[in-house]
Amino acid sequence: CRHGLSDVSVCRFDRVIDDVTIALVGKYTKLEDSYISVIKALKHAALAVYRRLKLNWVDAEHLEHKFQSSDPVKYHDAWKQLCTADGVLVPGGFGCRGVEGKSLAAHYARTSGKPYLGVCLGFQAAVIEFARNVLGLKGQWVTRQLFMSRGRLGDFMSQMLIPLSLALQLNIQWLLRCLSITLGKWVAQ
């Protein structure tokens, strides 16, 4: 490393090959510090595979159909930011606001073959999308079922989310390594 430092990430930054653009689809995109740990993990994962991270901040609500008529500029800009990214990350959040937009982002990623990582509520949004569009469970009740933990889908989620949350908390290094490997394999394609 020309900096004379032993820090691997500093040395890797000198050998960055290309950029990788990730759409971060969230509820709190105006408060970027809300996602600081996610951003740091993405930066480290990108550096591990010699990429420079570029983030496209996408407000989840702006992806929802209601914005198409109420504010078409924000709607189309949000979809442009999502569609031009190399991968999609949907982080956690609280409450129902923006869940439809996160679910639409998961649908886009699944149908376009873009890499998708859903964390906490982002994972729930992917389950909602899959339940609606693949399993054929229609209607608003799918979202309510996940949040109320009633019914088959809700019972499944309530049993799975606690172990998944603990796994994420206890295995941050493992998660970072997996994301690095995933980015590396994906970028190599």
N, C-alpha and C positions, 0 to 999 in steps of 0.2 A: 504494500500500500504506500503510495507516494506521500501520504500525510504523516507517515512514521507512527501511526497508531495501530494498535492491535485489534481495534474494534472491527469486527467482520462487516457490520452494516456500513461503516464509513468506506471501507475498501470496496464493497460491492457497489456503492453509489457511483464510484468512478467507472465501473464497468457496466453501467446500465445500457442495455441493448435497445430497448424500445419502451413505449408507453403502454399501459393497460388502463382502460377506462371502465370504471365501475359505477353503475347507477345506484345511488343510495336512496331508496324509496322510503321516506319516513314521515312521521307526523310533526316532528319538531325541527324541520330543516332550517328554520330561521334562527334556531339556537344550536349552532354547530357543536358547541361543547357538550350537548346532550349525548352525542355519539362519539366522544373523544376516545374511548377505549376501542370502539369498533374501527375508527379511523387509524389509530396506532397499529392495531392488529393487521389491517389491510396494507398499511405502508410497509410493515416488516415482512409480510407475506410476499408482497410485490418485489421487495429488494432481494428476498431469498431466491427468487427466480430471475434476477437481473432485469426487473421492470420498474419503471417510474409510475407511481399511482396518480391517476387523474380521476377526480370524483365529479360525477354529475349529480347535483343535488336535485331530487325530485320530490315535491310535496305530494304525498299520496292522494290527498283530496283532489288535486288538480287532474288526476287521471280519471276521476269518476265522470260518468256521463252527464251529470247535472251541470258540470263546468263547461261542457261543449256549447250549451246555449247561454249560460249566464256570463261566462268569461272565456270566449273561444281562444283568445291569445294565450292565456295561462294553460288551457287544456292542450292546445297543440304544442306549445313549448315543452310541457311536461312529457308528452308522448315522444317528442323529438329527442329529449334528453335520455329517455328510457331506451328508445330504439337504436340510438347511435352508440350506446355503451357496449362493451365487450362482455360484461357480466352484470348480474343484478344481485344486490344485497338488500334485504328487507329486515331491519333491526326491530327490536321490541318496542313496546309502547303500552299505554294503558287506555282502556275504554274502547268504545266502538268507532269513534271518529277516525276516518281514514282507512278503515278495514276493507271497504269495498275497493278502494284504489290499490291497496296492497294486494288484494286478491286478483285484481286485473293485471298487476305487474307479474304476479306468479303465473297467471294464465299466459301472458305474453312470453315469458321465459320458457315455459313448458312447451308451448306450441312452436316457438321459433328455434328451440334447441340451445338457447343461451344458458350459460351456467347460472345457477340460482342458489343463494344461501339465505334461508329464512331463520332468524334467531328469535326465539320466544314467540311474540305475536306474529312475526314474519313467517314462522313455521306454521302457526295456526292459519294464517291467510292462505298458505299453500294447501293446507288440508281442506279449507273451505272451497278453494278453487277446484281441487281434485274431486271433492264430494259432489259439487254441482255439475261439473263439466265432463267427468269421466264416469262417476257412479250414478249420475242422473238424479241426485237428490236436489230438487228445485226449491226455490223460494227463500224468503228472508229467514225462515226458521232455522236454516243450516247455521247461520251466524249466531243466532240466539242459543242454539243447542250447544255450541262450543263454549260460549261464555257462561251458560247456566249449568253446564256439565250434566245435562239430563239426556236420556236416550242413548242409542247405540254409539253414535259418533261422539257425543259428549263424554260418555263413560270411557271410551277408548282414549280420548284426549286427556281426561283427568288422570288416567293411569299412566300415560306416557310422558306428560309434561314435567312431572316432578322428577322422574329419573333423568330426563333430558336436561333439565335445569341444573341438577347436581353434577351431571357429567360435564356440562359446559364450565361450571365453576371450578371443578376439581381438575379438569384437564385442559387448561388454557393453552399450555405448550403443545399438547397433542393436537388441539383444534388448529392452532397456528400452523403446525407442520402439515396437517391435512390440507388446509387451505393453500399452503405453499405448493404442495404436491399437485393439487387440483389445478391451480393456476399454471404451474409448469407444464403439465400434460396438455392443458387446454391451449396454452400459448404455442406449444410445439406443433399443434395440428395445423 
